Amino acid sequence: MVKRCCWGTCNTDNRYPDRLVGGIRFIPFPKPGRQLEKANRWIRLCGRPHNQLNESILNERGKAKHLYVQSISLMEHQLTGIQIQYLQLLPAMTQ
């Protein structure tokens, strides 16, 4: 299964393992059926256009199962360990 990072303008995926250095993990995007508030917060903070990432896309299993945020995207933006643990994303466009 292909895991794609959907944070900001990141286009990392797991199809080429030799490019994934430094212990990159892919963290699943929260699903609206289980965590609606968290999913909506992630959608807003990821900075993708509405047609690329929205609640209806997350409700479609065929599309949602490939949506992740890579751990490096989180760490590059100087999140603390507690923020990473609870996955409190910063807005993607505040780089």
N, C-alpha and C positions, 0 to 999 in steps of 0.2 A: 504494500500500500504506500502510495506517495504521500509524504507529509510536507506541506508547503507552509512557510511562514507568511502570515498575512499582516504583519505589523508594518505600518508606514509604507515605505517603498522597498522593503526587503523582498527579495525573490529567492531566498534560499530554500532548497528542498533536499530530500534525502536520496535522490536518484544517483548521486555521485559521491559515495562515501569518502573518497580521497580528498574532497574539498572541505569536508566537515572536520576541522581540527579544533583542538582545545576543549573536548568534552561537550560539544553541543548536544543539548536535549531539545526535543520538540514537546511543548506543553499544549495539550488539547484546548481549543477554544471552547469556552463554556456554552452549553446548549440552552436555548431559551425555555425548553420544556422543564428543565431541572433548576436552572439558575437564571431566571429572566432578568433580574436587576443587574447581575454581574455581566451577563451577555450584552445587554444594552450599553453598559459602561465601557466594555471592551470595544464594541462596535464604534462608539463615539470617539474613544481615545486612539484607536488604530489609525485614523486619518485616511482611510480608503474612501473613494467615492461611493455614494449610496448604491449605485448599480453593481458594484463589485462586492460589497459586504453589507448585508442588512439582515433583519430578523427572519425574513422569508427564506433567504439562502441557508441560514443556520437550521431552519426547520426541514429542509430537504436533505435527507440522509445521504444521498449520492454526492452532494456537494460538501456538506458539513463535515463528513468524516475525514476530509483532507485538510481542514483548516487548523493550523497550529500557530503558536508563537514560539520562535526559537529562543533558547536561554541566553544566547549572546545578544540578541536584540534587547533583552531586559537588562543585562549587565552593562552594555555599552552606554546606557543612559544613567549610570551611577545610582542604581537602586540599592537600597540596603538589603541585608539578608532577610529582614522581617518583611519588607515589601515584596521581595521575590517569593518568599514563602506563601504569602497571601495573595500574590499576583495582583498587586495594585499598580496597574500600568500608568505610565506618564503619557501625556499626549504625544503622538508621533511627530508632530510638526514643531516641537519645542527643542529640537536638536540644536 
